[in-house]
Amino acid sequence: MAPTGPCFTVGPRGYFSYAPDYSSQQKASLLGLVNGFVAKSTVYDARGQRWQSKGIEAPYRRSWWTVLLANTVYNPWITVTVVWREPAAYGVDELKGAYAKAVKQDDDILTQFVSRKELQRRIAAAQSFAELVEVYQWASTDQEPTDGDSDS
């Protein structure tokens, strides 16, 4: 079993993204692999299931050599396959909390085109996975500035 269809991915250091057709086979940098980025991510699917990795199948294994190479001179993009634990049910409030936390930690990725305050307001108002998708798509497009918009 694996997550499929529309999914949100929540990762370390405030990473948050949406994929309309999620796949367990992912492109990752060697550095991301050895640092455990993919393995530490959580996927929320549209069916209300939260997925967490139990391992990664990759052409490289973590060793002192791959860590040294990935951090210095050799950091290729590779294809990895995530192996999943049994999913657990989640509520929309959990996903909204993860999204709001990512916005709070954001370094101008999620808030590139919109104010942090307005994005947080729309996340809080969303009542379903589909509404959170709409919020994400809205925030991902260049917006006209509005009076009173602030980044606080």
N, C-alpha and C positions, 0 to 999 in steps of 0.2 A: 504494500500500500504506500502511496505517495501523494502529496498535494498536487492537484491539477486545477486548471481553469484559472479564474481571476484570483490573485493572492497578493497580500501585502507581506513584505519581508522587513523584519526589524532586526538590526544587527548592532554590533558594538559601537560605542562612541556616537550614538545618535543617528545611526544609519536607518533610513526608512524609505522604502520604494514600493511601487505598485507594478505588477506584471499582469496584463490581461489574460495571458496563457502561460502560466508558470510551468517550468520543467525542472525535474530533479537533476538534470544534466546542466551544469553551469560552466561558464568561462570564469576563471579566476587567475589572478597572478600567483606566481610561486610564493611571493612574499605573503599574500593573503592566505594561502594554504598553510604555510609554516607558522603564521601567527594565529591561525585558528579562526579567521574571520568567518568563513563559510560554516564551519562546525558550530560556531557560537550564535548563529542567526536563528530566529524563530519565524515561521511562516504561518500566516493566518489565512485560511481559505474562505471562500464565499459561502460554503456550507456550514460554517460555524465550528470548524476544526482547527486547533492549534497544533502545529507540527514542530518537533525539535529533532535535531540530528543525533544519530547514535554513532555516526562515523562517515568517513569520506573515502571513496575509491578514487585514487589518483595515480598518475604515472610516477610520481615522486613520493618518497617517504620523508618524514621529518627526521633530520639528523643534524649534527653540528655542521656538516659540510653543506647541506642544502640551506640551512639558516644563514651561514656565512655567504654563500653565493647569492641568495635572494636579497640580502642586505647590502651587497656591494656591486657585483658586476653582471649577474645573470638572473634576470627576473622575467622569464617568459610568461605569456598567457597560455594556460593549459585548460583542458576539459576535465572536469571532475564530476563525479556522480555522488549525490548525497544519499545516504542510507538513513531511513527515518525510524524513530520510535513509534509506538502506537499513538495516534492522535488523541488529544483531549478536547472536550467541548470548551468553548469560550463564549462570553457574552460581548455584545457590542461595546459596553463600557470598558472592558479590558483593552480592546483594540483602540478605542478613543484615547485611553490613558497612555498607551504606547506611542500613538501618533503625537499627542500633546507633549509627551516627554521628549520625543525626537525634535519637535519644533523648539522646545526650550533649549536644547543642546545644539541647535542648528548653527552652522557657520556659513550662512548665505547660500545654502543649496535649496532647502525647502522654502525659504523666504526670499528667493532671488527676485521674484516678480510681484510679490505681495507683502503686505505688512504682517509682522508677527501677530499683532493684536487681532487683525481681521481673520487671519488663518485660525488662530486659537478659538475665536468666537464661532467660526463655521464648524470646526471640529466638535465643539461642545454642543452645538445645535443638531448635529447629525444623529439620526435615530436608527440607522441600518448600515450594513456593509456597503450597499449600493450608494447611499448618500455620502459615505466616506470616500468612495471612488470619485464621485462628482466633486467633492472638495479637493481631492488630490489633483484631478484634471484641471480644475479651475486655477489652483495654485501653480500649476506647471506651465501656464500660458502667460504671456506678457499682458499685464493689466494696466488700464489707465489709472493714474494716481487720483485719489479722491481727497477732498478737503478733510483735514483732521486725522488723516492716516499717520500713525507714528509706529515706530518699531519697538515700542515698549510692551 
